[in-house]
Amino acid sequence: MHVTYFIPGPMSRGPLGGGELERRRGYLERHAAPGTSVSVRDWPRGPASIESSAEEYLSVPGLLEAAPLLEAEGTGAIIVGCFGDPGLSGAREVTAIPVVGPGQASAHLAAQLGSRFAVLTVVDGVVPAIRRQMRGHGLDGFLSEVLAVDVPVLELRGRRDEVVGELELAGRRALRNGADALVLGCMTMGFLDVARDLQEQLGVPVVNPVLASLKLAETLVATEMAPSAAAYPTPRKRLDAATV
């Protein structure tokens, strides 16, 4: 099977450069099941990183345009390359293949691992958006809180040691406040590959959204499952005509 990790913005043109796409592809390939190939694609338009609801909305057109193209190229599943799941419902309407939202996948997994989970994310600006996101997925009853480490997305890799320390502090605070599972609320944070170390330090499950979405994508393809056409019906009008 082939899985595409789609970044709805021009990451390769930003400060991380094109090498970041290859680094992410290598990480996904290392954790993929035998027989799974992975590609990482970005989009020439949209925000370079997503740290607000406004930037989430700006990233949606790229996903809606790219999803049918990726399906036509033969990919078996698409992973939305943002924890906020921007454009998830729309992408499911314009394709017949699985489209996985990392936030949805991670939160549902965390809800099975504990009674209340906390999301550890990047900056305060995304905290309200994640709360709304969890409410939209019907998981607000499982959500303990959302805590930010105050490090922008594009600085996470360069400040890795600092981020790990801040994540541990935030995780311990969340546990004191009643959480018994944690979710990393940023895909770039997931690619730092720190979840296992945090899990050992804190003694509770720590969900990496990169791996949660990859494994769900593989499962959906392997079991020949895709989102319901009754829940995500194909638009009756052509999207290009509808936007004129």
N, C-alpha and C positions, 0 to 999 in steps of 0.2 A: 504494500500500500504506500501511497504518497500523501504526506501531510504538508500543508503550506502554512507557515507562520507569517501572518501579514501585518506589517507595521503601517498604520494609516497616516503616514507623514514621511517627510524626506530625511530620515535619520542619517542616511549615508552622506548627505550633504552638510550635516551639522558638525559640531566639534568632535564627535566620536568617530566620524569618517566611515568609509565603506568597510573597513576591517571589522567594525562592530557587527555587521550583518554576518560575516563569515564566522566570527567568534560565537555568535548565538547559534548559528547553524551547527557548528561543531558540538556545542553543549547539548543541543537537542538530539543530534545523532548519537551521541554517547549514551543517552538515556532512553533512546528508542528501542523498541522490541526488535528482535531479528526479523528482517523482511520489511521493515519500515524505513523509507527514505524521507528526508525532510529538506525543504527549501525555505529560505527566509527572504521575503520580498518587502520592499518599502514602496512608498508612493511619492511622486514628485511634488505633490501639493499637500497643504495642510500644515498643522503645527509640528515643529521638530520634537517637541515633547508635550505631554498632556498633564497639566497641573490645575485644571479648573473645568467646570461644566462647560464654559464657553469654548474651550479648546477641544473638549470631547465632541461638541456639535460640529466644530470646524473639520473634524477628522472623519465624520460620517460619509460625506460624498465619495471620498476615495475608496472606502470599503464597498459601498454600493456599486460603484463602477467596476471595481476589481473582482468582486466575488464571482459574477458570471464568467468573466474571462478566465479566472483560475479554474473554474469547473470545466470550461471548454478545453482547457489545456490538459485535463486529466487528473487534477488533484482530487484525492478522495475525501479530504476534510480540510477546513480552514480554521485556524486559531486566530482570534482577534488579538493583535499585539498590544493590548492595553487592559489593565485590570478593571477599568470602568465599564468594559463591554460596550463601547459606543457603536451604535448602528447594528447591534446584534439582531434585534427582531427584523429589521429591514433586510439584512443580508440573508436571513433565513427565508424571507419571502421571494427573493430573486434567484435562489439556487435550490437544487434538489439534493445537495450533499450536506453533511453535518457542518454546522458553523458553531464553534465552541467559544463561549465567553469565559475567560479565565476567572473573573470575579464570581460568576455564577457557579462554575465548576468547583472553585476553591471553597466557597462558602457552604455549598451543599456537602462537600466532603468534611469540612470542619464540624458541621452540625451532626454528623454521624460519629465523630470522634470524641465529642464532649457535649456538655449540656449548654454551655455558653462560650462563644468565641469572641476574641478581640481581633481587630484588624490593625496592623502596624503599617503605616504608610509614610509618604515622603514629607509633604508640607501641609500646613493647616488649611490651605485653600481647597484641598480635595476631601477634607473630612466631611463636610455637609453632603457632598456628592455621593460619597460611599454610603452614608447613612440612607440617603434616598434610594440608592441602588439596592441595598439589602432589603429595604422595605418593598421595593418593586419586585424582588425575587421571592417575597413572602417569608423572609428569614429574619425580619427585625426582632422577632421573639427570641431568636438564638443569639443575637448580637449583644455583646456586653458593652463595648465601646470602640471608638476609633481613635488611635493615637498616632501623632506624627513625630518623626525624628528631626524635622526641620532641615532636611538636605534636599536640594532640588534634584530632579531626575538625572539631568546631564552631569551632575557632580558626584553621583553615587559611586561610580567605579573608582574615580580618583581619590575618594575619601573613604575607601572601603573599611579600614581599621576603625575610623571614627564611627562609621555607620553601624558596624557590628556592636560597638560599645553602646551606642544609643539604642539599638534594637534590644539589647539585653536589659537595659534600664527600663525601657518602655514595656517590655514583656513582663518584668517583675512587678511593675506598677499594675499592669492589667490583671495579673494573677492575684494580687492583693485585693483588687476590686471585684473579684469573683469570676474571672474568666478561667476556663480549664482547657482551652485550646487557643492557638494563635494562627493567624493568616498573614502572610506578607502581602501587603496591599499595593504592589507595584511590580510590573514585569521586570524592569531593570533591576530591581531589588532581588527578584527571584533568580536572575542570571548571575548574581554575586555568589550563589551557591553557599549560602550561610545557614539555611534552614536546619540542616542536620546538626550543626554545631550548636545552634540555639536550642534545639530540642534536647540535646544532652545537657546543656547548662541549666535549662529551666525545668526539665522533667515533665514537659507536657508536649502533645503533638504540635508541630509547627508546619503548616501547609505552605509549600512552595507553589505559587500559581502557575509557574512554567510547567512543572511536572504534572500537576493536577490536570491542566488542560491538555497536555500531550497524551497522557494516559487515557483520558476520556475520549479524545479524538480517535485514538487507536481502537478503543473498545467499540465505539459507534461504527467504525468502518468494518471491523472484524465481525460484528454481529449484524451487519447490514441494516442498521437503524439510522434514521434521519428524522429531523423535526417534523411534526405532523402538518400536513398541508391544510388541515382544518384550522389549526392554530395560527399558521403562517401562510395564508393563501397568496397565490401569485397575483400581483397587481393587475387589475383589469385594463388599465391604460398603460401605454408605453411610457417608461419613466422620462425619456427625453421629451416626449410630447407634453407630459404632465407639467414639466417645468417651464414651458414656453410662456 
